[in-house]
Amino acid sequence: MIRHLADITPVTTSHGVGQKRVLLSSNESGCSLTQIAVTELKAGEIAAAHVHPDMQESFYVLDGELEVYLDGKKTICNRDTFVYVEKCTSHEMLALTNSRIMTIGCVIEASRNKLYPMLFKQNRKTLVWGTEDWTVSGVPNSESEVENGTWARYNLTEVISRRPEEILGRQTALKYNNQLPLLAKIIDAHQDLSIQVHPNDEMAKREHNKYGKSEMWYILDAEPGAYLYAGFKEQITPEQYKERVANGTITDVLAKHEVHKGDVFYLPSGRVHAICGGIKLAEIQQSSDVTYRIFDYNRPGLDGKPRELHTELAAKAIDYTVYPEYKTQHEENIGEANEVLNTPFFSIKIVETNEPFHRNMIKYDSFIIIMNIGEPFTIRVRATGDEVLVPAESSCLIPAAIADYELIPAHGSAKIMEAFINNKKSIGKTVKDFFHLFSN
């Protein structure tokens, strides 16, 4: 085969930035090459930050000058510069002048190690007050089991151990020692949960060699008049706290909140709280099972025995401050990614949409936990074209390396809660819509 560049009709790149002339396509190569092409970018055009989870690519600058960012590190590239991009490396190009680049892509690891949105088998726990579904969990002995795709029947911790940086994100994997740092639950409270508190990271490490526990609640449903406890309504001392636990009046000094569908509460470590009967909610928390039970209404557990209290440990963990507001104010505008929380431990966004909605989350260098808090919808990954249907009240984990996707309602509308670690990189400019310099 012999071709001349001038004889090839230019076409717009797959995401509408620049034009390319395809010298050799994947259908013609007969091997793992995805494409050899010459791409033209006009001054000011940006091939925005993205990754390829299962592909290596290279660029050779024929003419012009570009800013090239590899994992956020900037290099000025001129004529005759060669750039090699390993799989799962974030890369971005800004044309400083009119530029021409030869691009070559090569697919690798296409089968067993493929990355895709993972669904999980039900992991339900029945407790004295109701049920907890641990929808995405890496907690030892309670790990989620993958239900779909090539990783089916593997537990999530094992899957992450195979490709920690690509699944968790490089910064997340480093910070949390290759462990999933969040836990997602659906809690259905038929009766009141115990009054409880969780320690911060420092105390949990010292006492249990575990992470602390900050969490958030999103109310999915609530019976009329249903309420929960969060925080104190009046100032008390540690000694008064112990007296009230002993005489059963601790709830008299707690802030009581009547709740409705869509309410949000953030519970940082140290905040006394309890979910009460008639409430169903979605919970995101630090991946920790450390709970100090303060008061349990003198009821027996499922085994008929009194449930253990942790009065002294709780006294050390509690934040006794009285705050002016405990409910988290937020908006839920249709057709927007509404920021709900951005904490040191996790960030939460809510998307409600009536049409396909594009989410480019690559910039956060984090896995994304997707909780379906509405009707079924499909996730379509832009890098691979994979599609996964997410049923109602189910959760899905999207690996960091492919966290550029579309949310597509299955029945007219969809409502999604996204949870992730905000490792947003400073790359000198706002990351624009996802763009592949060449198509597969």
C-alpha positions in Angstrom: 0.0 0.0 0.0 1.3 3.5 -0.9 -0.6 6.6 -0.1 0.1 10.3 -0.5 -1.0 12.7 2.2 -2.4 15.2 -0.3 -4.7 12.5 -1.7 -6.4 11.7 1.6 -9.6 13.7 2.4 -9.3 15.4 5.9 -12.0 14.6 8.4 -12.9 16.2 11.7 -11.5 14.3 14.7 -13.9 12.3 16.7 -14.6 15.1 19.3 -14.6 18.0 16.9 -11.2 19.6 17.5 -8.8 19.8 14.6 -8.8 17.7 11.4 -6.9 14.5 10.5 -5.9 12.5 7.4 -5.9 8.8 8.2 -2.9 7.1 6.6 -3.7 3.6 8.0 -6.9 2.6 9.9 -7.3 -0.3 12.4 -9.3 -2.3 9.9 -6.4 -2.1 7.4 -3.5 -2.7 9.8 -4.3 -6.3 10.7 -2.5 -5.9 14.0 -2.8 -3.9 17.3 -2.3 -0.6 15.6 -5.4 1.5 16.0 -4.5 4.2 13.5 -1.7 6.2 11.9 -2.8 9.7 11.0 -1.6 13.2 10.5 -3.6 15.7 12.6 -3.8 19.4 12.2 -4.5 21.8 15.1 -5.1 25.5 14.7 -3.5 27.9 17.1 -5.5 27.9 20.3 -7.1 24.5 19.8 -6.9 22.0 22.7 -6.9 18.3 22.7 -8.1 18.3 26.3 -6.7 16.0 29.1 -7.7 12.4 28.7 -6.3 8.9 29.1 -6.4 5.6 27.2 -6.7 2.7 29.6 -5.6 0.0 27.1 -3.6 1.8 24.5 -0.2 3.4 24.0 0.2 6.2 21.6 3.0 8.4 20.1 3.1 11.8 18.5 5.7 13.2 16.1 5.6 17.0 15.6 5.9 17.7 11.9 5.3 21.5 12.1 4.4 24.1 14.7 4.7 24.5 18.4 2.6 22.9 21.2 2.3 22.7 24.9 2.1 19.0 25.9 1.0 18.0 29.3 1.8 14.4 30.5 0.1 13.8 33.9 0.0 17.6 34.4 3.7 18.2 33.6 4.1 20.8 30.8 6.7 20.5 28.0 7.0 22.8 24.9 7.3 20.7 21.8 8.5 21.9 18.4 9.2 20.4 15.0 10.9 17.0 15.1 9.9 16.4 18.8 8.7 12.8 19.6 6.2 12.2 22.4 5.5 8.7 23.8 2.4 8.3 26.0 2.0 5.1 28.1 -1.4 3.7 28.8 -3.4 5.4 31.6 -1.2 8.5 31.3 -3.2 11.8 31.3 -2.2 13.8 28.3 -3.3 17.2 26.8 -2.1 19.3 23.8 -2.5 23.0 23.3 -1.5 24.3 19.9 0.5 27.6 20.3 0.7 27.9 16.6 -0.8 26.1 13.6 0.6 22.6 14.0 0.7 19.2 12.3 1.3 16.0 14.3 1.7 12.4 13.2 -0.1 10.1 15.6 0.2 6.3 16.1 -1.8 4.2 18.5 -1.4 0.7 19.7 -3.9 -1.4 21.7 -2.6 -3.5 24.6 -4.1 -5.8 27.3 -7.4 -6.0 25.6 -8.9 -9.0 27.4 -8.6 -10.1 31.0 -7.3 -6.8 32.4 -9.8 -4.7 30.6 -11.2 -1.7 32.7 -15.0 -1.1 32.7 -17.7 0.1 35.0 -18.2 -2.6 37.6 -21.5 -3.7 39.1 -21.7 -5.8 42.3 -23.7 -8.6 43.8 -26.0 -7.7 46.7 -24.2 -7.5 50.0 -27.0 -7.1 52.6 -26.6 -7.2 56.3 -29.7 -7.7 58.5 -29.5 -5.9 61.9 -31.7 -5.4 64.9 -33.1 -2.1 63.5 -33.3 -2.9 59.7 -31.0 -3.6 56.8 -27.8 -2.2 55.3 -26.8 -2.9 51.7 -23.1 -2.4 51.3 -23.2 -1.5 47.6 -19.5 -0.8 47.1 -17.1 -2.1 49.7 -13.5 -2.9 50.2 -13.8 -3.4 53.9 -12.0 -6.7 54.9 -14.4 -9.7 55.1 -17.2 -7.6 53.6 -15.8 -6.8 50.1 -18.1 -6.4 47.2 -18.1 -9.2 44.6 -18.0 -8.0 40.9 -21.1 -9.1 39.0 -20.4 -8.2 35.4 -17.7 -8.4 32.8 -14.3 -10.2 32.8 -13.8 -9.6 36.6 -17.1 -11.3 37.5 -16.9 -13.4 40.8 -13.7 -11.6 41.9 -13.9 -9.5 45.1 -13.2 -5.8 44.6 -10.1 -5.7 46.7 -8.5 -8.4 44.6 -9.4 -6.5 41.4 -7.9 -3.3 42.7 -4.7 -5.1 43.7 -4.2 -6.0 40.0 -4.3 -2.4 38.7 -4.5 0.0 41.7 -3.4 3.2 40.0 -5.7 2.7 37.0 -8.7 1.9 39.2 -8.2 4.2 42.2 -6.2 6.9 40.5 -2.5 7.4 41.0 -2.7 10.0 43.8 -5.5 8.0 45.5 -3.6 4.7 45.3 -0.5 6.4 46.8 -2.4 8.2 49.6 -4.4 5.2 50.7 -1.9 2.4 50.1 -3.8 0.9 47.2 -7.0 0.5 49.3 -10.5 1.7 48.3 -11.0 4.7 50.7 -14.8 4.9 50.5 -17.8 2.7 51.4 -21.3 3.1 49.8 -24.4 1.9 51.5 -28.2 1.9 51.3 -29.7 1.9 54.8 -33.3 1.0 55.4 -34.2 1.8 59.0 -37.4 0.1 60.3 -36.5 1.1 63.9 -34.1 3.7 65.5 -30.4 3.0 65.2 -28.3 3.5 68.2 -27.0 6.9 69.2 -23.3 6.7 68.1 -20.2 8.5 67.1 -17.1 7.8 65.0 -13.5 8.7 65.8 -11.3 10.8 63.5 -8.3 9.3 61.7 -5.8 10.1 64.4 -7.8 8.4 67.2 -8.9 5.4 65.0 -5.2 4.9 64.0 -4.1 5.0 67.7 -6.9 2.8 69.1 -7.6 0.4 66.2 -5.0 0.9 63.5 -7.8 1.8 61.1 -9.1 4.9 59.4 -11.6 7.2 61.1 -15.1 7.7 59.8 -16.7 10.8 58.4 -19.9 10.2 56.4 -22.9 11.7 54.6 -26.5 10.8 54.2 -28.9 11.5 51.3 -32.5 10.8 52.2 -34.1 8.5 49.6 -37.5 8.2 51.3 -39.0 9.1 54.7 -42.3 8.4 56.4 -44.3 11.4 57.5 -42.8 12.8 60.7 -39.6 10.7 60.4 -36.6 12.3 62.0 -32.9 11.7 62.8 -30.4 13.0 65.3 -27.3 15.0 64.3 -25.2 17.1 66.7 -25.9 18.8 70.0 -28.6 21.4 70.5 -27.1 22.6 73.8 -23.6 22.7 75.2 -22.6 19.8 77.6 -19.4 18.7 79.1 -17.9 15.2 78.9 -19.0 14.5 82.5 -22.6 15.6 81.7 -22.5 13.4 78.6 -21.6 10.4 80.8 -24.4 11.2 83.3 -27.0 11.4 80.5 -25.9 8.1 79.0 -26.2 6.5 82.4 -29.7 7.9 83.1 -31.0 7.5 79.5 -31.5 11.2 78.8 -28.8 11.7 76.1 -31.3 12.3 73.4 -32.7 15.3 75.3 -29.6 17.4 74.3 -29.3 16.2 70.7 -30.5 18.2 67.7 -33.5 16.5 66.2 -34.3 17.0 62.5 -37.5 16.0 60.7 -36.4 14.8 57.3 -37.8 14.6 53.7 -36.7 13.0 50.5 -33.7 14.8 49.1 -32.3 16.1 52.4 -28.5 15.9 52.9 -26.5 15.6 56.2 -22.8 15.6 56.5 -21.5 13.8 59.6 -17.8 14.6 60.2 -16.0 12.3 62.7 -16.9 13.3 66.3 -20.5 14.3 65.5 -23.1 12.4 67.6 -25.9 11.0 65.4 -28.5 8.4 64.8 -30.8 7.4 61.9 -34.3 6.8 63.2 -37.1 4.5 62.0 -39.0 5.2 58.8 -36.0 6.5 56.9 -34.3 5.0 53.8 -31.0 6.7 52.8 -27.9 6.5 50.7 -24.6 6.8 52.6 -21.1 7.5 51.6 -18.4 7.2 54.3 -14.8 6.6 54.8 -14.0 2.9 54.5 -14.0 2.1 58.2 -16.1 -0.1 60.5 -15.2 1.7 63.7 -18.3 2.8 65.5 -18.7 3.8 69.2 -22.2 3.0 70.4 -23.4 5.5 73.0 -27.0 4.5 73.8 -29.2 1.8 72.3 -32.5 2.2 74.2 -31.7 -0.8 76.4 -32.8 -3.2 73.7 -31.2 -6.6 73.0 -29.4 -7.6 69.9 -30.4 -10.3 67.4 -28.8 -12.8 69.7 -31.0 -11.7 72.7 -28.0 -10.2 74.6 -27.5 -6.5 75.4 -25.5 -4.7 72.8 -22.1 -3.4 73.9 -21.7 0.4 74.6 -18.5 2.3 74.2 -19.1 5.2 76.6 -15.5 6.0 77.5 -14.1 5.8 73.9 -17.0 7.9 72.7 -16.4 10.5 75.3 -12.9 11.0 73.8 -14.2 11.0 70.2 -17.1 13.4 70.5 -17.1 17.0 69.2 -19.1 18.8 71.9 -19.4 22.0 69.9 -23.0 23.3 69.2 -23.2 24.3 65.5 -25.9 26.7 64.1 -26.8 24.3 61.3 -26.4 20.6 60.7 -28.4 20.0 57.5 -26.4 20.5 54.3 -27.9 23.1 51.9 -27.6 22.2 48.3 -29.3 22.6 44.9 -30.5 19.9 42.5 -30.9 21.7 39.1 -31.9 19.4 36.2 -29.2 19.1 33.5 -26.4 20.1 35.9 -23.7 18.4 38.0 -24.7 19.9 41.3 -21.9 20.0 43.9 -23.3 18.8 47.3 -20.1 18.3 49.4 -16.4 18.8 48.9 -14.8 17.5 52.1 -11.2 16.4 52.9 -12.4 12.8 52.7 -14.8 12.7 49.7 -16.7 14.9 47.3 -20.3 14.4 46.3 -22.1 15.6 43.1 -25.7 15.0 42.1 -26.8 14.8 38.5 -30.4 14.8 37.4 -31.0 14.6 33.7 -33.7 13.9 31.1 -31.2 13.3 28.3 -27.6 11.9 27.8 -25.3 13.8 30.1 -21.5 13.9 29.6 -19.2 13.6 32.6 -15.4 14.1 32.2 -14.0 13.2 35.7 -10.5 12.4 34.6 -9.2 15.6 36.2 -9.9 14.3 39.7 -7.5 11.3 39.3 -10.0 9.2 41.3 -12.4 6.3 40.9 -16.0 7.3 40.8 -18.7 5.6 42.8 -22.0 6.0 41.0 -25.1 5.5 43.2 -28.5 5.3 41.4 -30.9 7.3 43.4 -33.6 7.4 40.7 -34.6 5.4 37.6 -32.4 2.9 35.7 -29.7 4.5 33.4 -26.9 3.4 31.2 -23.2 4.4 31.6 -21.4 4.6 28.3 -17.6 4.9 28.5 -16.1 7.2 25.9 -12.7 5.6 25.7 -14.0 2.1 25.1 -17.6 2.4 24.0 -18.6 -0.1 26.8 -22.2 0.3 28.1 -23.5 -0.8 31.5 -27.1 -0.6 32.7 -27.3 0.5 36.4 -30.6 -0.7 38.0 -32.5 1.4 40.6 -30.8 1.6 44.1 -27.7 -0.1 42.7 -24.1 1.2 42.6 -21.3 1.1 40.1 -17.6 1.8 40.4 -15.9 3.5 37.4 -12.1 3.2 37.3 -10.2 6.4 37.3 -8.5 5.7 34.0 -11.9 5.6 32.2 -13.7 8.2 34.2 -15.0 10.0 31.1 -18.5 8.8 30.4 -22.1 9.5 29.5 -25.1 9.0 31.7 -28.1 7.9 29.6 -31.6 7.7 31.1 -33.3 4.4 30.4 -36.9 5.6 31.1 -37.0 9.4 30.5 -35.0 10.6 33.5 -32.2 9.6 35.8 -30.8 10.8 39.1 -27.3 9.9 40.1 -25.0 10.6 43.1 -21.3 10.6 42.3 -18.7 10.1 45.1 -15.0 10.5 44.6 -11.7 11.8 46.0 -11.0 15.3 44.8 -7.4 15.1 43.6 -8.0 17.7 40.9 -4.7 18.6 39.2 -3.5 22.0 38.3 -2.6 21.8 34.7 -2.7 25.5 33.9 -6.1 25.7 32.3 -9.7 24.4 32.6 -10.0 20.9 31.2 -12.5 21.0 28.3 -14.7 18.2 26.9 -13.1 14.9 26.5 -11.2 14.5 23.2 -9.3 11.7 21.5 -6.7 12.7 19.0 -7.7 9.7 17.0 -10.5 7.2 17.1 -10.2 3.5 17.6 
